Amino acid sequence: MRGVFLISLLSGALALSACGSVEWVHPKKPRDMYGQDYNKCENALQQDPKVQAGSRAMLYKEIDRCMAREGWLLVEKP
């Protein structure tokens, strides 16, 4: 079930990115916490041998998944 949610989230992100500009928002955290959470995800994933062996695109996809787990949502800018 969780995998289906992540696939839906990523599919939605791709659809939104085709329509215009998008941004990450969090329902409970201020915008300035984005960078801290992003860096946390990026640093954790750079330690993962599976991600290191993959492409740069794979790293970005995994960062997006990590950000979603942290509660961040990718939404279209108004």
N, C-alpha and C positions, 0 to 999 in steps of 0.2 A: 504493500500500500504506500509506504513511504517513497519507494522508487517511482511510483506513478505520479505522486505529488511533485517530486523534483523534475521529472520529465515534463509535466504540465507547466511548471514554473518556468523552466528553460524555454519551452516552446512559446509560451506567452512572451517571454523576454525577446525572443527572436522576432515575433510578430510586431511587438511594440517598436523595436529598433528599426523595422522597415518603414514604420509610419512617421517617425520623427525622432526628436531627441528624447532620451530617457534619463532617469536618475534613480539612485538608490535612496530609499527613505526607510525609516524605522518608526514604528508606531509609538515606541516608548523612549527612544534615545534621541538626543539632539543631533543635528546634522554634523557638528564638529567631531562626533564620535566615529563617523564613518572611516576616516583615515586610520584611526587606531585599530578598529576591527579589521579593516582591509589588510593592514600590515601584519596583524596577528595571523590572519588566514594565509597570507603569502609566505610568511616565515615558516609556518608549520608545514606547508606543502612543499617548500623547497627542501625540507629534510626528508621527504618521502621518496624512497628510491624509485618507486613506480612512476611518479610524476617527473622525476629527474630524467628518467629514460625516455619520456615522451616528448612531444613537441611543445612549443611555447603556447600554442592554441589549447593544448590539453591543460596546461598550467592555469590559463585564464578561465577555462571551463570549471576546473576544480575550485578556483577562488570564488567564482560565482556560486557554486554549490555551498561552499563554506559560509559565504555571506548570507545566503538564504537560511542556513541552519542557525546563524546568529540572530535571525529575525528581520534582516533587511529585505525589502521588497523593491523590485525594479518596476518603476512606473513611468508613464509618459508625462513629460512636462506639460503644464497647461499652456 
